């Protein structure tokens, strides 16, 4: 059986206003036994703030404790620059 991957698509602005929805989606994925990987779709993100980075750090901690891999896909431009400056590549595979 192939590993199940949960895809979480982010909006144009990934900031504190998206906090509740982000945690709802990630928690749903983390509690499903068949999910072995989470892909964060950054393809639409043009802006992210420090609370978004905090949400990503917390997800990394939760997912590693459950042995679920998380990757960031489609990050580009300023969003990618911010992720790299914040050393998110140490927590996630970014491509």
Biopython code that builds the backbone (N, CA, C, O; Angstrom):
import numpy as np
from Bio.PDB.StructureBuilder import StructureBuilder

atoms = [
    (1, "UNK", "N", (0.845, -1.192, 0.000)),
    (1, "UNK", "CA", (0.000, 0.000, 0.000)),
    (1, "UNK", "C", (0.889, 1.254, 0.000)),
    (1, "UNK", "O", (1.820, 1.359, 0.798)),
    (2, "UNK", "N", (0.602, 2.175, -0.874)),
    (2, "UNK", "CA", (1.368, 3.416, -0.965)),
    (2, "UNK", "C", (1.086, 4.308, 0.243)),
    (2, "UNK", "O", (0.002, 4.289, 0.827)),
    (3, "UNK", "N", (2.096, 5.080, 0.586)),
    (3, "UNK", "CA", (1.913, 6.016, 1.697)),
    (3, "UNK", "C", (0.900, 7.088, 1.305)),
    (3, "UNK", "O", (0.910, 7.588, 0.180)),
    (4, "UNK", "N", (0.043, 7.426, 2.235)),
    (4, "UNK", "CA", (-0.932, 8.489, 1.993)),
    (4, "UNK", "C", (-0.285, 9.833, 2.315)),
    (4, "UNK", "O", (0.399, 9.990, 3.326)),
    (5, "UNK", "N", (-0.520, 10.792, 1.429)),
    (5, "UNK", "CA", (0.041, 12.132, 1.607)),
    (5, "UNK", "C", (-1.102, 13.133, 1.738)),
    (5, "UNK", "O", (-1.999, 13.172, 0.896)),
    (6, "UNK", "N", (-1.068, 13.930, 2.782)),
    (6, "UNK", "CA", (-2.046, 15.007, 2.958)),
    (6, "UNK", "C", (-1.448, 16.273, 2.359)),
    (6, "UNK", "O", (-0.306, 16.623, 2.656)),
    (7, "UNK", "N", (-2.210, 16.955, 1.520)),
    (7, "UNK", "CA", (-1.745, 18.207, 0.920)),
    (7, "UNK", "C", (-2.499, 19.361, 1.568)),
    (7, "UNK", "O", (-3.729, 19.373, 1.596)),
    (8, "UNK", "N", (-1.757, 20.321, 2.082)),
    (8, "UNK", "CA", (-2.358, 21.499, 2.699)),
    (8, "UNK", "C", (-1.999, 22.704, 1.847)),
    (8, "UNK", "O", (-0.836, 23.098, 1.772)),
    (9, "UNK", "N", (-2.998, 23.282, 1.207)),
    (9, "UNK", "CA", (-2.780, 24.431, 0.320)),
    (9, "UNK", "C", (-2.915, 25.722, 1.123)),
    (9, "UNK", "O", (-3.865, 25.907, 1.884)),
    (10, "UNK", "N", (-1.959, 26.591, 0.936)),
    (10, "UNK", "CA", (-1.946, 27.853, 1.668)),
    (10, "UNK", "C", (-2.451, 28.989, 0.784)),
    (10, "UNK", "O", (-2.357, 28.920, -0.441)),
    (11, "UNK", "N", (-2.986, 30.035, 1.415)),
    (11, "UNK", "CA", (-3.500, 31.183, 0.662)),
    (11, "UNK", "C", (-2.375, 32.133, 0.240)),
    (11, "UNK", "O", (-1.210, 31.925, 0.581)),
    (12, "UNK", "N", (-2.735, 33.150, -0.489)),
    (12, "UNK", "CA", (-1.816, 34.190, -0.951)),
    (12, "UNK", "C", (-1.071, 34.828, 0.219)),
    (12, "UNK", "O", (0.132, 35.076, 0.133)),
    (13, "UNK", "N", (-1.788, 35.092, 1.312)),
    (13, "UNK", "CA", (-1.195, 35.666, 2.534)),
    (13, "UNK", "C", (-1.260, 34.620, 3.643)),
    (13, "UNK", "O", (-2.335, 34.290, 4.144)),
    (14, "UNK", "N", (-0.085, 34.105, 4.016)),
    (14, "UNK", "CA", (0.001, 33.126, 5.094)),
    (14, "UNK", "C", (0.448, 33.883, 6.339)),
    (14, "UNK", "O", (1.641, 34.099, 6.555)),
    (15, "UNK", "N", (-0.523, 34.280, 7.151)),
    (15, "UNK", "CA", (-0.233, 35.062, 8.347)),
    (15, "UNK", "C", (-1.149, 34.605, 9.478)),
    (15, "UNK", "O", (-1.825, 33.583, 9.366)),
    (16, "UNK", "N", (-1.165, 35.370, 10.565)),
    (16, "UNK", "CA", (-1.927, 34.954, 11.745)),
    (16, "UNK", "C", (-3.410, 34.751, 11.447)),
    (16, "UNK", "O", (-4.060, 33.944, 12.112)),
    (17, "UNK", "N", (-3.949, 35.452, 10.481)),
    (17, "UNK", "CA", (-5.381, 35.286, 10.160)),
    (17, "UNK", "C", (-5.673, 33.883, 9.644)),
    (17, "UNK", "O", (-6.829, 33.460, 9.644)),
    (18, "UNK", "N", (-4.659, 33.159, 9.207)),
    (18, "UNK", "CA", (-4.845, 31.795, 8.692)),
    (18, "UNK", "C", (-4.547, 30.739, 9.767)),
    (18, "UNK", "O", (-4.630, 29.539, 9.505)),
    (19, "UNK", "N", (-4.204, 31.190, 10.961)),
    (19, "UNK", "CA", (-3.802, 30.331, 12.072)),
    (19, "UNK", "C", (-4.796, 29.211, 12.362)),
    (19, "UNK", "O", (-4.419, 28.039, 12.383)),
    (20, "UNK", "N", (-6.037, 29.555, 12.583)),
    (20, "UNK", "CA", (-7.049, 28.564, 12.963)),
    (20, "UNK", "C", (-7.230, 27.501, 11.881)),
    (20, "UNK", "O", (-7.259, 26.307, 12.180)),
    (21, "UNK", "N", (-7.349, 27.929, 10.643)),
    (21, "UNK", "CA", (-7.551, 27.004, 9.535)),
    (21, "UNK", "C", (-6.320, 26.113, 9.316)),
    (21, "UNK", "O", (-6.458, 24.922, 9.039)),
    (22, "UNK", "N", (-5.119, 26.691, 9.438)),
    (22, "UNK", "CA", (-3.890, 25.908, 9.272)),
    (22, "UNK", "C", (-3.833, 24.799, 10.320)),
    (22, "UNK", "O", (-3.558, 23.645, 9.990)),
    (23, "UNK", "N", (-4.089, 25.140, 11.569)),
    (23, "UNK", "CA", (-4.038, 24.125, 12.617)),
    (23, "UNK", "C", (-5.150, 23.098, 12.467)),
    (23, "UNK", "O", (-4.942, 21.924, 12.772)),
    (24, "UNK", "N", (-6.298, 23.502, 12.017)),
    (24, "UNK", "CA", (-7.383, 22.555, 11.780)),
    (24, "UNK", "C", (-6.949, 21.519, 10.738)),
    (24, "UNK", "O", (-7.107, 20.317, 10.949)),
    (25, "UNK", "N", (-6.408, 21.989, 9.622)),
    (25, "UNK", "CA", (-5.985, 21.081, 8.553)),
    (25, "UNK", "C", (-4.815, 20.193, 8.983)),
    (25, "UNK", "O", (-4.800, 18.998, 8.684)),
    (26, "UNK", "N", (-3.844, 20.771, 9.678)),
    (26, "UNK", "CA", (-2.691, 19.957, 10.078)),
    (26, "UNK", "C", (-3.072, 18.940, 11.148)),
    (26, "UNK", "O", (-2.602, 17.803, 11.108)),
    (27, "UNK", "N", (-3.905, 19.323, 12.093)),
    (27, "UNK", "CA", (-4.323, 18.379, 13.127)),
    (27, "UNK", "C", (-5.110, 17.214, 12.526)),
    (27, "UNK", "O", (-4.933, 16.064, 12.927)),
    (28, "UNK", "N", (-5.980, 17.521, 11.563)),
    (28, "UNK", "CA", (-6.737, 16.456, 10.890)),
    (28, "UNK", "C", (-5.787, 15.470, 10.224)),
    (28, "UNK", "O", (-6.006, 14.260, 10.284)),
    (29, "UNK", "N", (-4.738, 15.976, 9.594)),
    (29, "UNK", "CA", (-3.770, 15.104, 8.920)),
    (29, "UNK", "C", (-2.949, 14.301, 9.933)),
    (29, "UNK", "O", (-2.681, 13.120, 9.715)),
    (30, "UNK", "N", (-2.556, 14.929, 11.024)),
    (30, "UNK", "CA", (-1.694, 14.266, 12.006)),
    (30, "UNK", "C", (-2.388, 13.121, 12.738)),
    (30, "UNK", "O", (-1.722, 12.186, 13.181)),
    (31, "UNK", "N", (-3.693, 13.174, 12.872)),
    (31, "UNK", "CA", (-4.390, 12.124, 13.621)),
    (31, "UNK", "C", (-4.837, 10.947, 12.748)),
    (31, "UNK", "O", (-5.283, 9.924, 13.266)),
    (32, "UNK", "N", (-4.718, 11.090, 11.434)),
    (32, "UNK", "CA", (-5.110, 10.004, 10.535)),
    (32, "UNK", "C", (-3.964, 9.008, 10.403)),
    (32, "UNK", "O", (-2.875, 9.364, 9.952)),
    (33, "UNK", "N", (-4.207, 7.768, 10.794)),
    (33, "UNK", "CA", (-3.159, 6.745, 10.813)),
    (33, "UNK", "C", (-2.542, 6.477, 9.452)),
    (33, "UNK", "O", (-1.359, 6.149, 9.362)),
    (34, "UNK", "N", (-3.326, 6.613, 8.393)),
    (34, "UNK", "CA", (-2.805, 6.289, 7.058)),
    (34, "UNK", "C", (-1.880, 7.375, 6.493)),
    (34, "UNK", "O", (-1.171, 7.129, 5.517)),
    (35, "UNK", "N", (-1.880, 8.557, 7.088)),
    (35, "UNK", "CA", (-1.049, 9.653, 6.601)),
    (35, "UNK", "C", (0.386, 9.459, 7.080)),
    (35, "UNK", "O", (0.646, 9.374, 8.281)),
    (36, "UNK", "N", (1.311, 9.391, 6.127)),
    (36, "UNK", "CA", (2.738, 9.243, 6.450)),
    (36, "UNK", "C", (3.540, 10.467, 6.035)),
    (36, "UNK", "O", (4.716, 10.592, 6.380)),
    (37, "UNK", "N", (2.898, 11.379, 5.287)),
    (37, "UNK", "CA", (3.598, 12.583, 4.832)),
    (37, "UNK", "C", (2.589, 13.711, 4.652)),
    (37, "UNK", "O", (1.430, 13.485, 4.304)),
    (38, "UNK", "N", (3.057, 14.919, 4.897)),
    (38, "UNK", "CA", (2.253, 16.125, 4.681)),
    (38, "UNK", "C", (3.027, 17.016, 3.728)),
    (38, "UNK", "O", (4.220, 17.259, 3.912)),
    (39, "UNK", "N", (2.339, 17.495, 2.716)),
    (39, "UNK", "CA", (2.936, 18.419, 1.759)),
    (39, "UNK", "C", (2.264, 19.778, 1.940)),
    (39, "UNK", "O", (1.046, 19.900, 1.809)),
    (40, "UNK", "N", (3.063, 20.792, 2.239)),
    (40, "UNK", "CA", (2.549, 22.148, 2.384)),
    (40, "UNK", "C", (2.721, 22.841, 1.028)),
    (40, "UNK", "O", (3.843, 23.081, 0.583)),
    (41, "UNK", "N", (1.609, 23.156, 0.387)),
    (41, "UNK", "CA", (1.621, 23.768, -0.943)),
    (41, "UNK", "C", (1.751, 25.282, -0.810)),
    (41, "UNK", "O", (0.800, 25.968, -0.433)),
    (42, "UNK", "N", (2.933, 25.788, -1.122)),
    (42, "UNK", "CA", (3.247, 27.213, -1.021)),
    (42, "UNK", "C", (3.101, 27.935, -2.357)),
    (42, "UNK", "O", (3.485, 29.099, -2.463)),
    (43, "UNK", "N", (2.558, 27.280, -3.373)),
    (43, "UNK", "CA", (2.567, 27.840, -4.724)),
    (43, "UNK", "C", (1.810, 29.160, -4.853)),
    (43, "UNK", "O", (2.105, 29.943, -5.756)),
    (44, "UNK", "N", (0.845, 29.425, -3.975)),
    (44, "UNK", "CA", (0.089, 30.676, -4.035)),
    (44, "UNK", "C", (0.598, 31.747, -3.062)),
    (44, "UNK", "O", (0.174, 32.901, -3.129)),
    (45, "UNK", "N", (1.502, 31.362, -2.164)),
    (45, "UNK", "CA", (1.938, 32.273, -1.099)),
    (45, "UNK", "C", (2.863, 33.359, -1.649)),
    (45, "UNK", "O", (3.896, 33.074, -2.254)),
    (46, "UNK", "N", (2.467, 34.599, -1.422)),
    (46, "UNK", "CA", (3.294, 35.737, -1.790)),
    (46, "UNK", "C", (3.780, 36.489, -0.556)),
    (46, "UNK", "O", (4.720, 37.280, -0.626)),
    (47, "UNK", "N", (3.119, 36.228, 0.585)),
    (47, "UNK", "CA", (3.456, 36.931, 1.827)),
    (47, "UNK", "C", (3.333, 35.957, 2.992)),
    (47, "UNK", "O", (2.356, 35.214, 3.080)),
    (48, "UNK", "N", (4.318, 35.957, 3.886)),
    (48, "UNK", "CA", (4.179, 35.243, 5.147)),
    (48, "UNK", "C", (4.867, 36.057, 6.226)),
    (48, "UNK", "O", (5.822, 36.790, 5.966)),
    (49, "UNK", "N", (4.359, 35.913, 7.448)),
    (49, "UNK", "CA", (4.914, 36.686, 8.561)),
    (49, "UNK", "C", (5.495, 35.753, 9.618)),
    (49, "UNK", "O", (5.542, 34.537, 9.432)),
    (50, "UNK", "N", (5.937, 36.339, 10.729)),
    (50, "UNK", "CA", (6.581, 35.546, 11.774)),
    (50, "UNK", "C", (5.635, 34.530, 12.408)),
    (50, "UNK", "O", (6.084, 33.474, 12.855)),
    (51, "UNK", "N", (4.345, 34.823, 12.457)),
    (51, "UNK", "CA", (3.417, 33.837, 13.029)),
    (51, "UNK", "C", (3.312, 32.621, 12.106)),
    (51, "UNK", "O", (3.129, 31.501, 12.582)),
    (52, "UNK", "N", (3.426, 32.830, 10.797)),
    (52, "UNK", "CA", (3.424, 31.708, 9.854)),
    (52, "UNK", "C", (4.654, 30.831, 10.088)),
    (52, "UNK", "O", (4.562, 29.603, 10.077)),
    (53, "UNK", "N", (5.801, 31.470, 10.299)),
    (53, "UNK", "CA", (7.016, 30.701, 10.588)),
    (53, "UNK", "C", (6.853, 29.913, 11.886)),
    (53, "UNK", "O", (7.288, 28.765, 11.978)),
    (54, "UNK", "N", (6.234, 30.522, 12.875)),
    (54, "UNK", "CA", (5.973, 29.828, 14.135)),
    (54, "UNK", "C", (5.061, 28.624, 13.949)),
    (54, "UNK", "O", (5.273, 27.579, 14.564)),
    (55, "UNK", "N", (4.047, 28.771, 13.101)),
    (55, "UNK", "CA", (3.147, 27.648, 12.821)),
    (55, "UNK", "C", (3.919, 26.503, 12.163)),
    (55, "UNK", "O", (3.678, 25.334, 12.465)),
    (56, "UNK", "N", (4.841, 26.839, 11.271)),
    (56, "UNK", "CA", (5.638, 25.814, 10.600)),
    (56, "UNK", "C", (6.575, 25.103, 11.575)),
    (56, "UNK", "O", (6.755, 23.888, 11.487)),
    (57, "UNK", "N", (7.168, 25.848, 12.500)),
    (57, "UNK", "CA", (8.047, 25.241, 13.504)),
    (57, "UNK", "C", (7.245, 24.285, 14.386)),
    (57, "UNK", "O", (7.690, 23.171, 14.664)),
    (58, "UNK", "N", (6.084, 24.711, 14.818)),
    (58, "UNK", "CA", (5.251, 23.850, 15.658)),
    (58, "UNK", "C", (4.832, 22.586, 14.914)),
    (58, "UNK", "O", (4.831, 21.501, 15.496)),
    (59, "UNK", "N", (4.480, 22.710, 13.646)),
    (59, "UNK", "CA", (4.124, 21.541, 12.850)),
    (59, "UNK", "C", (5.305, 20.579, 12.740)),
    (59, "UNK", "O", (5.119, 19.364, 12.811)),
    (60, "UNK", "N", (6.511, 21.107, 12.568)),
    (60, "UNK", "CA", (7.700, 20.256, 12.482)),
    (60, "UNK", "C", (7.880, 19.445, 13.765)),
    (60, "UNK", "O", (8.203, 18.259, 13.712)),
    (61, "UNK", "N", (7.674, 20.082, 14.908)),
    (61, "UNK", "CA", (7.809, 19.381, 16.189)),
    (61, "UNK", "C", (6.750, 18.286, 16.333)),
    (61, "UNK", "O", (7.062, 17.158, 16.715)),
    (62, "UNK", "N", (5.504, 18.625, 16.027)),
    (62, "UNK", "CA", (4.419, 17.649, 16.149)),
    (62, "UNK", "C", (4.601, 16.476, 15.192)),
    (62, "UNK", "O", (4.431, 15.321, 15.582)),
    (63, "UNK", "N", (4.944, 16.769, 13.946)),
    (63, "UNK", "CA", (5.039, 15.715, 12.937)),
    (63, "UNK", "C", (6.216, 14.786, 13.191)),
    (63, "UNK", "O", (6.111, 13.582, 12.954)),
    (64, "UNK", "N", (7.340, 15.325, 13.669)),
    (64, "UNK", "CA", (8.502, 14.466, 13.915)),
    (64, "UNK", "C", (8.216, 13.488, 15.048)),
    (64, "UNK", "O", (8.691, 12.353, 15.025)),
    (65, "UNK", "N", (7.449, 13.920, 16.028)),
    (65, "UNK", "CA", (7.073, 13.030, 17.118)),
    (65, "UNK", "C", (6.165, 11.896, 16.678)),
    (65, "UNK", "O", (6.079, 10.869, 17.350)),
    (66, "UNK", "N", (5.489, 12.078, 15.554)),
    (66, "UNK", "CA", (4.575, 11.063, 15.014)),
    (66, "UNK", "C", (5.172, 10.322, 13.821)),
    (66, "UNK", "O", (4.511, 9.490, 13.201)),
    (67, "UNK", "N", (6.435, 10.635, 13.505)),
    (67, "UNK", "CA", (7.110, 10.011, 12.367)),
    (67, "UNK", "C", (6.427, 10.305, 11.032)),
    (67, "UNK", "O", (6.369, 9.440, 10.158)),
    (68, "UNK", "N", (5.922, 11.502, 10.880)),
    (68, "UNK", "CA", (5.295, 11.951, 9.636)),
    (68, "UNK", "C", (6.214, 12.987, 9.004)),
    (68, "UNK", "O", (6.570, 13.982, 9.635)),
    (69, "UNK", "N", (6.594, 12.747, 7.756)),
    (69, "UNK", "CA", (7.474, 13.712, 7.085)),
    (69, "UNK", "C", (6.635, 14.864, 6.540)),
    (69, "UNK", "O", (5.488, 14.679, 6.134)),
    (70, "UNK", "N", (7.222, 16.039, 6.538)),
    (70, "UNK", "CA", (6.550, 17.229, 6.020)),
    (70, "UNK", "C", (7.484, 17.908, 5.035)),
    (70, "UNK", "O", (8.673, 18.074, 5.303)),
    (71, "UNK", "N", (6.935, 18.300, 3.891)),
    (71, "UNK", "CA", (7.727, 19.023, 2.905)),
    (71, "UNK", "C", (6.974, 20.262, 2.442)),
    (71, "UNK", "O", (5.748, 20.337, 2.518)),
    (72, "UNK", "N", (7.735, 21.218, 1.966)),
    (72, "UNK", "CA", (7.171, 22.453, 1.415)),
    (72, "UNK", "C", (7.390, 22.421, -0.088)),
    (72, "UNK", "O", (8.518, 22.262, -0.554)),
    (73, "UNK", "N", (6.317, 22.571, -0.841)),
    (73, "UNK", "CA", (6.385, 22.525, -2.307)),
    (73, "UNK", "C", (5.926, 23.851, -2.901)),
    (73, "UNK", "O", (5.003, 24.486, -2.392)),
    (74, "UNK", "N", (6.573, 24.253, -3.968)),
    (74, "UNK", "CA", (6.111, 25.394, -4.747)),
    (74, "UNK", "C", (6.444, 26.769, -4.212)),
    (74, "UNK", "O", (5.955, 27.767, -4.741)),
    (75, "UNK", "N", (7.268, 26.850, -3.171)),
    (75, "UNK", "CA", (7.634, 28.177, -2.639)),
    (75, "UNK", "C", (8.489, 28.906, -3.662)),
    (75, "UNK", "O", (9.370, 28.314, -4.286)),
    (76, "UNK", "N", (8.219, 30.203, -3.828)),
    (76, "UNK", "CA", (8.944, 30.992, -4.818)),
    (76, "UNK", "C", (9.038, 32.444, -4.377)),
    (76, "UNK", "O", (8.322, 32.883, -3.477)),
    (77, "UNK", "N", (9.926, 33.175, -5.020)),
    (77, "UNK", "CA", (10.043, 34.608, -4.773)),
    (77, "UNK", "C", (10.328, 34.955, -3.331)),
    (77, "UNK", "O", (11.147, 34.314, -2.672)),
    (78, "UNK", "N", (9.644, 35.975, -2.849)),
    (78, "UNK", "CA", (9.853, 36.470, -1.489)),
    (78, "UNK", "C", (9.535, 35.409, -0.447)),
    (78, "UNK", "O", (10.240, 35.299, 0.556)),
    (79, "UNK", "N", (8.484, 34.627, -0.670)),
    (79, "UNK", "CA", (8.124, 33.573, 0.290)),
    (79, "UNK", "C", (9.275, 32.579, 0.446)),
    (79, "UNK", "O", (9.614, 32.192, 1.565)),
    (80, "UNK", "N", (9.871, 32.168, -0.662)),
    (80, "UNK", "CA", (11.005, 31.246, -0.607)),
    (80, "UNK", "C", (12.194, 31.906, 0.091)),
    (80, "UNK", "O", (12.868, 31.272, 0.904)),
    (81, "UNK", "N", (12.449, 33.165, -0.220)),
    (81, "UNK", "CA", (13.546, 33.890, 0.431)),
    (81, "UNK", "C", (13.371, 33.907, 1.948)),
    (81, "UNK", "O", (14.327, 33.675, 2.689)),
    (82, "UNK", "N", (12.160, 34.180, 2.405)),
    (82, "UNK", "CA", (11.890, 34.234, 3.850)),
    (82, "UNK", "C", (12.088, 32.858, 4.479)),
    (82, "UNK", "O", (12.692, 32.745, 5.545)),
    (83, "UNK", "N", (11.581, 31.810, 3.824)),
    (83, "UNK", "CA", (11.763, 30.451, 4.351)),
    (83, "UNK", "C", (13.246, 30.106, 4.480)),
    (83, "UNK", "O", (13.661, 29.499, 5.467)),
    (84, "UNK", "N", (14.037, 30.489, 3.490)),
    (84, "UNK", "CA", (15.462, 30.175, 3.528)),
    (84, "UNK", "C", (16.179, 31.007, 4.588)),
    (84, "UNK", "O", (17.052, 30.490, 5.286)),
    (85, "UNK", "N", (15.826, 32.293, 4.721)),
    (85, "UNK", "CA", (16.448, 33.137, 5.751)),
    (85, "UNK", "C", (16.121, 32.636, 7.149)),
    (85, "UNK", "O", (16.926, 32.781, 8.070)),
    (86, "UNK", "N", (14.939, 32.047, 7.310)),
    (86, "UNK", "CA", (14.519, 31.538, 8.614)),
    (86, "UNK", "C", (15.023, 30.106, 8.857)),
    (86, "UNK", "O", (14.661, 29.474, 9.849)),
    (87, "UNK", "N", (15.856, 29.609, 7.946)),
    (87, "UNK", "CA", (16.428, 28.259, 8.071)),
    (87, "UNK", "C", (15.389, 27.151, 8.123)),
    (87, "UNK", "O", (15.606, 26.126, 8.769)),
    (88, "UNK", "N", (14.272, 27.348, 7.456)),
    (88, "UNK", "CA", (13.244, 26.300, 7.425)),
    (88, "UNK", "C", (13.720, 25.057, 6.679)),
    (88, "UNK", "O", (13.141, 23.981, 6.824)),
    (89, "UNK", "N", (14.777, 25.209, 5.882)),
    (89, "UNK", "CA", (15.318, 24.052, 5.170)),
    (89, "UNK", "C", (15.958, 23.046, 6.133)),
    (89, "UNK", "O", (16.215, 21.903, 5.754)),
    (90, "UNK", "N", (16.214, 23.467, 7.375)),
    (90, "UNK", "CA", (16.724, 22.546, 8.387)),
    (90, "UNK", "C", (15.591, 21.671, 8.950)),
    (90, "UNK", "O", (15.835, 20.590, 9.485)),
    (91, "UNK", "N", (14.353, 22.160, 8.818)),
    (91, "UNK", "CA", (13.201, 21.412, 9.331)),
    (91, "UNK", "C", (12.446, 20.675, 8.231)),
    (91, "UNK", "O", (11.849, 19.627, 8.474)),
    (92, "UNK", "N", (12.476, 21.224, 7.028)),
    (92, "UNK", "CA", (11.668, 20.708, 5.930)),
    (92, "UNK", "C", (12.476, 20.549, 4.663)),
    (92, "UNK", "O", (13.469, 21.242, 4.443)),
    (93, "UNK", "N", (12.031, 19.623, 3.836)),
    (93, "UNK", "CA", (12.504, 19.551, 2.469)),
    (93, "UNK", "C", (11.733, 20.634, 1.713)),
    (93, "UNK", "O", (10.503, 20.648, 1.734)),
    (94, "UNK", "N", (12.446, 21.535, 1.050)),
    (94, "UNK", "CA", (11.799, 22.631, 0.334)),
    (94, "UNK", "C", (12.133, 22.493, -1.149)),
    (94, "UNK", "O", (13.295, 22.550, -1.550)),
    (95, "UNK", "N", (11.067, 22.309, -1.963)),
    (95, "UNK", "CA", (11.289, 22.252, -3.411)),
    (95, "UNK", "C", (10.063, 22.694, -4.167)),
    (95, "UNK", "O", (10.070, 22.709, -5.398)),
]
sb = StructureBuilder()
sb.init_structure("model")
sb.init_model(0)
sb.init_chain("A")
sb.init_seg("    ")
for serial, (resi, resn, name, xyz) in enumerate(atoms, 1):
    if name == "N":
        sb.init_residue(resn, " ", resi, " ")
    sb.init_atom(name, np.array(xyz, "f"), 0.0, 1.0, " ", f" {name:<3s}", serial, name[0])
structure = sb.get_structure()
